[in-house]
């Protein structure tokens, strides 16, 4: 497992070095308002993302069947993604025309980029499962490098001419589609072919048989996305878009080191834990606990560095105009610690078949975080106080998730619902 993590980690290190180097230019090309708009767009997409494949992409990891069955599941996920993007586009058009959602005209980015981004992010989410299933961690690493390179290169090149919000958004969309295409091209699966009535009936039966994924996991995923996107959405309602941009820059800087390790570990651990459960190789708790303790130690070191050096480094590297972002980096230090320990495992309950437990925890977390922002609005707290309260509340819920996961990961009742696919 360590070698696999190292393989993915190497790719992520390269990807994040590219991102950090590009940030020196991007932060000077684009304004805080542009970053705020980009982060708001990303937050909305994250909330909608569970609808991209109705969480059925997890079946790719657990599939027991022929290669044709794998293609069937992949096609099913992509089909749901395309239908969802179309419905989203139609809904946005109707909302604007009818006036039901007046805020649609006030979005700081073109509204049509939402369904396009939903389609791109959903496709990459589905295709990412292929190399994880096959243990092709080198491909996972290569895809991450490609995504980072395309996004940052296009943002800089086009941003030199037009440093606008659509440039950042389209750069993100193109990078995700390119990464998804690269994964599909290099994955060893059967090519798509004409689907007959038997294939369509098989897909319908799969949706019916594994309906607990959409029933429990989609609401849980939406709640999880709301928890991730809530700070940006709430801050945009409470403060200015420039303030949101400062928070977004701090969030981005803080998540860069987290993303290097968290994504790498997540891909490997999910694949390994799925294989252990699929093949009945023993209890899961020791594996989960070992990796959590290791990540918690790394997180403590990172949190201390962010707390004592974050503000000074941000000012030095990005300039005085991002001084507030530097202050927010220090405030986010406790969240950095707990997120590093728990983020690689944040879909583990769903993957192990404990969708109801995942949904209950997500509901509790979103309720707690909403209370934080309601309190902030009622008390008239400034942005730094609000971010501080959000940080500690989020850290608490991260540790609560780890406690729940360790308590249920080896329960036999998780096997009552089969999530295995068998060849017909």
C-alpha positions as CSV (number, residue, x, y, z in Angstrom):
1,X,0.0,0.0,0.0
2,X,2.9,2.4,0.8
3,X,4.3,2.0,-2.7
4,X,0.9,2.7,-4.2
5,X,0.4,5.8,-2.1
6,X,3.9,7.0,-3.0
7,X,3.1,6.6,-6.7
8,X,0.0,8.7,-6.5
9,X,1.7,11.1,-4.1
10,X,4.5,11.7,-6.6
11,X,2.0,12.7,-9.3
12,X,0.1,15.0,-6.9
13,X,3.3,16.6,-5.7
14,X,4.1,17.5,-9.3
15,X,0.6,18.7,-9.9
16,X,0.6,20.9,-6.8
17,X,4.1,22.3,-7.6
18,X,2.7,23.4,-11.0
19,X,-0.3,24.9,-9.2
20,X,1.8,26.8,-6.6
21,X,4.2,28.1,-9.3
22,X,1.2,29.2,-11.5
23,X,-0.4,30.9,-8.5
24,X,2.3,33.4,-8.4
25,X,1.1,34.6,-11.8
26,X,-2.6,33.9,-11.5
27,X,-2.9,35.8,-8.2
28,X,-1.5,38.9,-10.0
29,X,-3.6,38.5,-13.1
30,X,-7.0,37.9,-11.5
31,X,-8.7,40.1,-8.8
32,X,-10.1,38.9,-5.5
33,X,-13.6,39.4,-6.9
34,X,-12.7,36.9,-9.8
35,X,-11.5,34.4,-7.3
36,X,-14.6,34.8,-5.2
37,X,-16.8,34.2,-8.3
38,X,-14.8,31.1,-9.2
39,X,-15.1,29.7,-5.7
40,X,-18.8,30.3,-5.7
41,X,-19.2,28.5,-9.0
42,X,-17.1,25.5,-7.7
43,X,-19.1,25.4,-4.5
44,X,-22.4,25.1,-6.4
45,X,-21.0,22.4,-8.6
46,X,-19.8,20.4,-5.6
47,X,-23.3,20.5,-4.1
48,X,-24.8,19.2,-7.4
49,X,-22.1,16.6,-8.1
50,X,-23.8,13.6,-6.3
51,X,-26.5,13.8,-9.0
52,X,-23.9,13.3,-11.8
53,X,-24.2,9.5,-11.5
54,X,-26.5,9.1,-8.5
55,X,-23.5,7.7,-6.7
56,X,-23.6,4.6,-8.8
57,X,-20.0,5.2,-9.8
58,X,-19.0,3.4,-6.6
59,X,-20.2,0.1,-8.2
60,X,-17.2,0.4,-10.5
61,X,-15.0,-0.4,-7.5
62,X,-17.1,-3.3,-6.3
63,X,-18.0,-4.9,-9.6
64,X,-17.8,-8.7,-9.9
65,X,-18.6,-9.6,-13.5
66,X,-17.4,-9.5,-17.1
67,X,-15.7,-6.6,-18.7
68,X,-18.9,-5.9,-20.6
69,X,-20.7,-5.4,-17.3
70,X,-18.0,-2.8,-16.4
71,X,-18.7,-0.9,-19.6
72,X,-22.4,-1.1,-18.9
73,X,-22.0,0.5,-15.5
74,X,-19.7,3.1,-16.9
75,X,-22.2,3.9,-19.7
76,X,-25.0,4.1,-17.2
77,X,-23.1,6.6,-15.0
78,X,-22.2,8.8,-18.0
79,X,-25.8,8.6,-19.3
80,X,-27.2,9.8,-16.0
81,X,-24.5,12.6,-16.0
82,X,-25.6,13.8,-19.4
83,X,-29.3,13.7,-18.5
84,X,-28.6,15.6,-15.3
85,X,-26.6,18.3,-17.1
86,X,-29.5,18.7,-19.5
87,X,-32.1,19.0,-16.7
88,X,-29.9,21.5,-14.9
89,X,-29.6,23.7,-18.1
90,X,-33.4,23.5,-18.6
91,X,-34.1,24.4,-15.0
92,X,-31.8,27.4,-15.1
93,X,-33.4,28.7,-18.3
94,X,-36.9,28.3,-16.9
95,X,-35.8,30.0,-13.6
96,X,-34.5,33.0,-15.5
97,X,-37.4,33.3,-17.8
98,X,-40.1,32.8,-15.2
99,X,-38.4,34.9,-12.5
100,X,-38.8,32.2,-9.9
101,X,-35.1,32.6,-9.0
102,X,-34.2,36.3,-9.5
103,X,-30.7,35.6,-8.1
104,X,-29.9,33.7,-11.3
105,X,-29.4,37.0,-13.1
106,X,-27.1,38.2,-10.3
107,X,-24.6,35.3,-10.4
108,X,-21.0,36.6,-10.9
109,X,-20.5,34.2,-13.8
110,X,-22.5,33.1,-16.9
111,X,-25.2,30.7,-15.8
112,X,-24.7,28.3,-18.7
113,X,-21.3,27.4,-17.3
114,X,-23.0,25.6,-14.5
115,X,-24.4,22.6,-16.5
116,X,-21.2,22.5,-18.6
117,X,-19.1,22.3,-15.4
118,X,-21.5,19.7,-13.9
119,X,-21.0,17.5,-17.0
120,X,-17.2,17.8,-16.9
121,X,-16.8,17.3,-13.1
122,X,-19.2,14.3,-13.2
123,X,-17.4,12.6,-16.1
124,X,-14.1,12.9,-14.3
125,X,-15.6,11.6,-11.0
126,X,-16.8,8.5,-12.9
127,X,-13.6,7.9,-14.9
128,X,-11.5,8.3,-11.8
129,X,-12.9,5.0,-10.5
130,X,-11.4,3.0,-13.3
131,X,-7.7,3.3,-12.4
132,X,-8.5,2.9,-8.7
133,X,-10.3,-0.3,-9.4
134,X,-7.5,-1.6,-11.6
135,X,-4.7,-0.5,-9.2
136,X,-3.3,1.7,-12.0
137,X,-2.1,4.3,-9.6
138,X,0.5,5.6,-12.0
139,X,-2.4,6.6,-14.3
140,X,-4.1,8.4,-11.3
141,X,-1.0,10.4,-10.8
142,X,-0.6,11.2,-14.5
143,X,-4.2,12.4,-14.7
144,X,-3.7,14.7,-11.8
145,X,-0.6,16.2,-13.4
146,X,-2.4,16.7,-16.7
147,X,-5.4,18.4,-15.0
148,X,-3.2,20.8,-13.1
149,X,-1.1,21.6,-16.1
150,X,-4.0,22.3,-18.4
151,X,-5.9,24.4,-15.9
152,X,-3.0,26.6,-14.9
153,X,-1.5,26.9,-18.4
154,X,-4.8,27.9,-20.0
155,X,-5.7,30.3,-17.1
156,X,-2.3,32.1,-17.5
157,X,-2.2,32.2,-21.3
158,X,-5.7,33.4,-21.8
159,X,-5.7,35.4,-18.6
160,X,-2.9,37.6,-20.0
161,X,-5.4,38.8,-22.6
162,X,-8.7,38.6,-20.7
163,X,-8.4,38.0,-16.9
164,X,-12.1,37.4,-16.4
165,X,-14.3,34.9,-14.5
166,X,-15.2,32.8,-17.6
167,X,-11.5,32.3,-18.3
168,X,-11.0,30.6,-14.9
169,X,-14.2,28.6,-15.2
170,X,-13.5,27.3,-18.8
171,X,-9.9,26.5,-17.8
172,X,-11.3,24.3,-15.0
173,X,-13.8,22.6,-17.4
174,X,-11.3,21.9,-20.1
175,X,-8.8,20.5,-17.6
176,X,-11.3,18.0,-16.2
177,X,-12.5,16.8,-19.5
178,X,-9.0,16.3,-20.7
179,X,-8.1,14.3,-17.6
180,X,-11.2,12.2,-18.0
181,X,-10.4,11.5,-21.6
182,X,-6.8,10.5,-20.8
183,X,-8.0,8.0,-18.1
184,X,-10.5,6.4,-20.5
185,X,-8.0,6.1,-23.3
186,X,-5.4,4.4,-21.1
187,X,-7.7,2.2,-19.0
188,X,-7.9,-1.4,-20.1
189,X,-11.6,-1.8,-20.6
190,X,-13.7,-2.8,-23.6
191,X,-14.6,0.0,-25.9
192,X,-18.2,1.4,-26.0
193,X,-20.3,-0.3,-28.6
194,X,-23.9,-0.3,-29.6
195,X,-26.2,-1.1,-26.7
196,X,-29.2,-3.3,-27.4
197,X,-32.4,-3.9,-25.4
198,X,-30.8,-6.5,-23.2
199,X,-28.2,-3.9,-22.1
200,X,-30.8,-1.3,-21.4
201,X,-32.9,-3.8,-19.3
202,X,-29.7,-4.7,-17.4
203,X,-29.1,-1.1,-16.6
204,X,-32.7,-0.6,-15.4
205,X,-32.4,-3.6,-13.2
206,X,-29.2,-2.3,-11.7
207,X,-30.8,1.0,-10.9
208,X,-33.6,-0.8,-9.2
209,X,-31.4,-3.4,-7.4
210,X,-29.0,-0.8,-6.1
211,X,-31.5,2.0,-5.5
212,X,-30.2,2.4,-1.9
213,X,-27.2,4.2,-3.5
214,X,-29.4,7.0,-4.9
215,X,-31.8,6.9,-2.0
216,X,-29.2,7.3,0.8
217,X,-26.0,8.3,-0.9
218,X,-27.3,11.2,-3.1
219,X,-28.8,13.1,-0.2
220,X,-25.7,12.3,1.8
221,X,-23.5,13.6,-1.0
222,X,-25.6,16.7,-1.4
223,X,-25.2,17.4,2.3
224,X,-21.5,16.7,2.1
225,X,-21.3,19.1,-0.8
226,X,-23.3,21.7,1.1
227,X,-20.9,21.4,4.0
228,X,-18.0,22.0,1.6
229,X,-19.6,24.8,-0.3
230,X,-21.5,26.4,2.6
231,X,-18.7,28.7,3.8
232,X,-18.4,30.3,0.4
233,X,-22.2,30.6,-0.2
234,X,-22.7,31.9,3.3
235,X,-19.8,34.4,3.2
236,X,-21.1,35.7,-0.2
237,X,-24.4,36.4,1.4
238,X,-22.9,38.0,4.6
239,X,-20.0,39.9,3.1
240,X,-18.7,41.3,-0.2
241,X,-17.5,39.2,-3.1
242,X,-14.0,40.6,-2.5
243,X,-14.0,39.2,1.0
244,X,-15.1,35.9,-0.5
245,X,-12.2,36.1,-2.8
246,X,-9.8,36.6,0.1
247,X,-11.2,33.6,1.8
248,X,-11.1,31.6,-1.4
249,X,-7.4,32.3,-1.9
250,X,-6.7,31.2,1.7
251,X,-8.8,28.1,1.2
252,X,-6.9,27.3,-2.0
253,X,-3.5,27.8,-0.4
254,X,-4.5,25.7,2.6
255,X,-6.0,22.9,0.5
256,X,-3.0,22.6,-1.8
257,X,-0.8,20.8,0.7
258,X,-3.8,18.8,1.9
259,X,-4.8,17.8,-1.6
260,X,-1.3,16.4,-2.3
261,X,-1.5,13.8,0.4
262,X,-5.3,13.5,0.9
263,X,-6.1,12.6,-2.7
264,X,-3.2,10.2,-3.0
265,X,-4.1,8.3,0.1
266,X,-7.9,8.4,-0.7
267,X,-7.4,6.7,-4.1
268,X,-5.2,4.0,-2.7
269,X,-7.0,3.4,0.6
270,X,-10.5,3.2,-1.1
271,X,-9.2,0.7,-3.6
272,X,-7.4,-1.4,-0.9
273,X,-10.3,-1.3,1.6
274,X,-12.7,-2.3,-1.2
275,X,-10.5,-5.2,-2.2
276,X,-10.2,-6.4,1.5
277,X,-14.0,-6.4,1.9
278,X,-14.6,-7.8,-1.5
279,X,-12.3,-10.7,-1.0
280,X,-13.0,-11.2,2.8
281,X,-9.3,-10.7,3.8
282,X,-10.0,-9.6,7.4
283,X,-11.1,-6.7,9.6
284,X,-11.0,-3.2,8.2
285,X,-10.5,-1.3,11.5
286,X,-6.7,-1.7,11.8
287,X,-6.1,-0.5,8.2
288,X,-8.3,2.6,8.7
289,X,-6.9,3.4,12.2
290,X,-3.3,3.1,11.0
291,X,-3.7,5.5,8.1
292,X,-5.7,8.0,10.3
293,X,-3.0,8.1,13.0
294,X,-0.3,8.7,10.4
295,X,-2.3,11.5,8.7
296,X,-3.1,13.1,12.0
297,X,0.6,13.4,12.8
298,X,1.3,14.9,9.4
299,X,-1.7,17.3,9.9
300,X,-0.4,18.5,13.3
301,X,2.9,19.5,11.7
302,X,1.2,21.2,8.8
303,X,-1.2,23.0,11.2
304,X,1.6,24.4,13.3
305,X,3.4,25.7,10.2
306,X,0.2,27.3,8.9
307,X,-0.5,29.0,12.3
308,X,2.9,30.5,12.8
309,X,4.1,31.2,9.3
310,X,0.9,31.3,7.1
311,X,0.3,35.0,7.2
312,X,3.9,36.0,6.6
313,X,4.4,33.6,3.7
314,X,1.1,34.7,1.9
315,X,2.1,38.4,2.1
316,X,5.6,37.7,0.9
317,X,4.7,35.5,-2.0
318,X,1.4,36.9,-3.2
319,X,1.7,40.5,-2.2
320,X,0.0,42.9,0.2
321,X,-3.4,42.8,-1.6
322,X,-3.8,39.3,-0.3
323,X,-3.0,40.2,3.4
324,X,-6.5,39.2,4.6
325,X,-6.0,35.8,3.0
326,X,-2.8,35.3,5.0
327,X,-4.7,36.0,8.3
328,X,-7.4,33.5,7.3
329,X,-4.7,30.8,6.6
330,X,-3.7,31.0,10.3
331,X,-7.3,30.8,11.4
332,X,-7.8,27.6,9.3
333,X,-4.9,25.8,10.9
334,X,-7.0,23.6,13.2
335,X,-9.2,22.6,10.3
336,X,-6.1,21.7,8.3
337,X,-5.1,19.2,11.0
338,X,-8.4,17.3,11.2
339,X,-9.1,17.5,7.5
340,X,-5.8,15.8,6.7
341,X,-6.7,13.0,9.1
342,X,-10.2,12.4,7.8
343,X,-10.6,13.7,4.3
344,X,-9.1,10.6,2.6
345,X,-11.8,8.5,4.3
346,X,-14.8,10.8,3.8
347,X,-16.6,8.5,1.4
348,X,-15.7,5.3,3.2
349,X,-19.0,4.8,4.9
350,X,-20.8,5.0,1.6
351,X,-18.4,2.6,-0.1
352,X,-18.7,0.1,2.8
353,X,-22.5,0.1,2.5
354,X,-23.3,2.3,5.5
355,X,-25.2,4.9,3.4
356,X,-27.7,5.7,6.2
357,X,-24.9,6.4,8.7
358,X,-23.2,8.6,6.2
359,X,-26.4,10.5,5.5
360,X,-27.1,11.0,9.2
361,X,-23.6,12.3,9.9
362,X,-23.8,14.6,6.9
363,X,-27.1,15.9,8.0
364,X,-25.7,16.6,11.5
365,X,-22.7,18.4,10.1
366,X,-24.6,20.7,7.7
367,X,-27.0,21.5,10.5
368,X,-24.2,22.5,12.9
369,X,-22.4,24.6,10.2
370,X,-25.7,26.4,9.3
371,X,-26.1,27.3,13.0
372,X,-22.6,28.9,12.9
373,X,-23.5,31.2,10.1
374,X,-27.0,31.9,11.5
375,X,-25.3,33.0,14.7
376,X,-22.8,35.1,12.8
377,X,-25.6,36.9,10.9
378,X,-27.6,37.5,14.1
379,X,-24.6,38.7,16.1
380,X,-23.2,40.9,13.4
381,X,-19.8,39.1,13.7
382,X,-17.0,40.2,11.4
383,X,-15.6,37.8,8.8
384,X,-12.6,36.7,10.8
385,X,-14.8,35.7,13.8
386,X,-17.2,33.8,11.5
387,X,-14.3,31.9,9.8
388,X,-12.9,31.0,13.3
389,X,-16.3,29.6,14.4
390,X,-16.6,27.7,11.2
391,X,-13.1,26.2,11.5
392,X,-13.6,24.8,15.0
393,X,-17.1,23.5,14.2
394,X,-15.7,21.7,11.0
395,X,-12.8,20.2,13.0
396,X,-15.2,18.8,15.5
397,X,-17.4,17.1,12.9
398,X,-14.3,15.7,11.1
399,X,-13.3,13.9,14.3
400,X,-16.8,12.7,14.8
401,X,-16.8,11.1,11.4
402,X,-13.7,9.2,12.1
403,X,-15.2,8.0,15.4
404,X,-18.3,6.8,13.6
405,X,-16.3,5.1,10.9
406,X,-14.2,3.1,13.3
407,X,-17.3,2.0,15.2
408,X,-19.2,0.6,12.3
409,X,-16.5,-0.4,9.7
410,X,-16.5,-4.1,10.7
411,X,-20.2,-4.5,11.7
412,X,-21.8,-7.5,9.9
413,X,-25.0,-5.6,9.3
414,X,-23.2,-3.6,6.6
415,X,-23.3,-6.7,4.5
416,X,-27.0,-7.1,4.5
417,X,-27.3,-5.0,1.5
418,X,-25.2,-6.5,-1.2
419,X,-23.3,-4.0,-3.4
420,X,-21.7,-6.6,-5.5
421,X,-22.5,-7.1,-9.2
422,X,-22.4,-10.5,-10.7
423,X,-22.3,-11.6,-14.2
424,X,-25.7,-12.5,-15.6
